[in-house]
Amino acid sequence: MRTVYVNGDYLPENEATISIFDRGFLMADGVYEVTSVLDGKLIDFDGHAVRLSRSLNELEMKNPISKNDLLEVHRELVRANEIDEGLVYLQITRGSDGDRDFAFPDPETTEPSIVMFTQNKPGMADSPAARKGAKIISIEDIRWGRRDIKTVQLLYPSMGKMMAKKAGCDDAWMVEDGFVTEGTSNNAYIVKGNRIITRALSNDILHGITRAAVLRLAKESQMVVEERNFTIDEAKEADEAFTTSASAFVMPVVEIDGVALGDGTPGKVSWRLREIYLDEMRKAAV
């Protein structure tokens, strides 16, 4: 049984409780982060902590925990649950003032709720799914306009995953005004010639922590990065494609809307980026 963290306490998962009036439950009024664990250490913790603070600030939500304390809780959960490869999930909501109302409760008298738990995922780094590559479908992007805030409003991305599953594929890329925004839980990229092409940062996409690291490492490896919009048709004609996320690192894409990319196997650029990312992140892990 897992040890989890709820509002300052470490508890067995079956003893953890949150108020039914918590705004995360009633309004999806909360934010989250997912930090990967490799070799029992945290990957890119600083990046996740910075983005967490930004999300909270954008929603005018109080941060209930310092960065140092947050790191200690992460480490204690990894230790207590004996995680070698896996994830630490963190969620902060606006909490509860004991009833339901559209208006925010008074932040002076209502403490945010914070919950954390681990997921044990052996084989994340040497992933059979990555060696096979992902098959993608395209779907319309009908989410709200502030996708740069990592909120717990994940219903449509969940529906997108299920659309892909029903189509016999692995994931979906969302399209708005003719251009790819991102995947359901990842940032999206295509490779053409020696260029890595991905949508520029804005309110339209999540500012991925893995995205930032991968693009930095790509530039350091003398790869050309082009941040601009691209269409699904352009993606179908690309040499390669891939996604990035904290849980899947760099995931090669081998098919888009039934069209195979290259020879239908993970491309050299995406696979090299995966190797570089895992190597560098392991060196910097805390």
N, C-alpha and C positions, 0 to 999 in steps of 0.2 A: 504494500500500500504506500502511495506517495505521501511525502510530507509537502504541504502547501503553505502559503503565507497569506494571511488575511488581516489587514489593518493592525500590523505590528506583532501578530502571533503566528508561530509555527504550529501547524495542526495536521493530524491525519486527514486525508482528503474527505473522508466520510463524516468528519465533524466540522467541516468548514461551512459557514453560513453567511448570507448577505440579506439585508432587508428586502422584502417584496416591493417596498417603495423606493428602492435605489433607482436613480434616474438612468443608470446604465441599462437596467432591465426594462424600464418603462419607456424610455425615450431614445435609447442608443446614445445617451449623453455621456460619452466617455472616449478615451483614447487608449491605444495599446502599442506595445513594441514586442518584437520577437528577436531574441539574441541567440545565435547558434553557439554550440559548445563542441569543440574538437579537442581531443586529448585531455578532457576535463577542464579546459580553459575557455574563457569567453572570447568570442570573435567580435571585434569592432565595437566594444562596449561603449566607448566614448561617443561614437557617432550616434548610437541609439539613444544615449542619455541626452545629447544635444537636441535631437529631433523630438524627443519626448517633451522637453521644455518648450520647444517652439509650438508643438501641437496644443499644449496646455495654455500657453499665452494667447494663441489665436482664438481659443474658446473662452478666454477670460476665466480659466479654471485654476484653482490654487494647487501648487505642487506639495503633496504631503510628506515628501521624503527628500533628503539631501542626496547629492550624487554619490558621496562616499558611503552613506548608509545603503543606498540602492545597490552599489557594488557588493557590499558585504552580504546583503540578502541573496543576491544572485549566487554568490560563491557558496553560501551556506546551503542553499537549495541543491546546487550541483553536488556538494559533498554529501548531504543527507540522503539524496536519492541515487548516489553512485553513478552519476551521468558521465560517461566517457565521450559519447557522441550523441547529441540531441539538441533540445531547445529549451530556453526559459521564456515563458510567456508572462508578460506584465500588462495589467490593465488598471487604469485609474479612471474613476467616474466622478461625477459631481456630488455623489452621495445621496443622502435622503434626509429630509426634515420631517419625516413621518407621515407624509401624504403625497398625493399626485397633483401637480399643477404645471401648466405650460411655462409659467414664469420661473426663472431660476430661484432657488432658495437663497437666503442671505448667506454669503460666503463667510461672514463673521461668526455665524452660529451653526453652520453646517459643514462638517468636515468631509473632504473627498473620501471615497473608498478606494483602497488599493489591494489588489489580489495578484498573486504570482504562483505559477506552478511550472513544473518541468515536464518534458516529453522525452522519453528515452528512444533514440532512433539510431541503433547501430548501423553502420554502413552508409552513413550520409556522404562521406567523402568519396568512397569508392562505390558510387551509386550505379546499379544496373540500369536505372531509368536514364541516367545521363549517357551511358554508353550506347543505349538504344536511340536516344533522341526523342523529342516530343512532337506529337502531331497536333496541329492547331486549327481551330475554326475561327471565323470572324463573326462578331455579333455587334449590334448597335450599342453604343455607349449612352445609357440613359441615367447615369448617376448624377448626384448633385454637383454643384460647381466648385467645391473646395476639396478636391481630391488630394491636395498637398497636405491636408491635415489627416493624420492617421487615426481616423475614428473607428469605432466598432460597428459602424453602419455597413455591414458586409452582405446584406441580403442579395443585392443584384450580382456582385461577384460570385456568390454561392450559386445563384441561378445559372450564371455563365459557365461555371464548372460543370454543372449538371447538364447543360445543353451540349457541352463538349463530350461528356461521358455518354450521353444518349446517341451521339453521332459516331461513337467508337473512337474518339480522340482523347487527348490528355488535358487540353486547356483551350481557352478562348482569348483572342485579342479583341479589344474593343475599338470600335471605329466611330469617330464623330466628325461631321462635316467632311467626310471622305478620307480622313486621315486616321491612322492608328494612334490611339492614346497610349494604352498599356495593356498588359495581360490582367487577368482577374486577381492575381496576387504577385505580380512581378512587373519589371520594366522590360520593354521590348526593343530589339535591335535587329538590323539586317547588315550583312556584309557584302559589299560590291567592290571587286578588285581589291585594293589595299585599304579601303575605307570602311570604318565602322560607323553606321548611321543610326541615330536614336533621337527621339523627340527632345527638344530643349525643355529645361525646367520652367514650370509656370504653375498656376493654380489647377491646371488640367490633369496633372499627373502627380503621383507620390514622388517626393524627393528621396529616392532609394539610397539607403546607406551602402548597400552592395554596389549599386550603380556608380556611386561616387568613387568607391575604391577601384572598381574594375576599369573605369575610364581613366583614372589616374595611372594605373598600372599599364594600361594599353599605351598611353602617351609616353610613359617611361620606356616602353619596349619599342618605341619608334613607329607605332601604329598610328594611322591618321583617323582622328575622330571628328565626325561631322554631326553637329547637333541641329537637326531640322525635322520637319514633318515628312512622313512618307506614307504612301497608300498601300493597301493590300495588294493591288496589282504590281506595284514596284517590289513589294516583298516576295511575291511569287516568282519574280524574275531575278531575285538576288542569288548570289553564290552560296550564301549561308544565312542563317538567322539564329538568334538565341535569346534567352531571357536571363535576368538576374534577380535574385531574391536572397534574403538572409537564410532561408531554409533549404534552398536548392542550389545556392551559389551561382554558377554559370551553367545553364541548361541548354544544350543544343536543340534547335528546332529543325526537324527534317521534312516536315510537310505542312503546307498551309492551304486550307480549303481544298484538300484532295490533290494538290500539286506538289510533287516531290521537289525538294531543293537539291541541286547537285546530283549526286548519285543516291540520295535518299539515306545517307548516313551522316553522323555528326561531322561537321567541317573542321578543317585544321585550325582556323583562327579561333573559333569558339572553344575548341578543346584545349588549345594552347592557353587561352585566357583563363580557363578553368584551372589548369595546372598552376599557372602563375599566381592566381588569386589564392588558392588553397595553400601554396607554399608560403606566400608573404603573410597571409593572415595567421597562419600557425606561428610564425616567427614573432608576430606582434601581439599574440593572444595574452590575455590576463586572467 
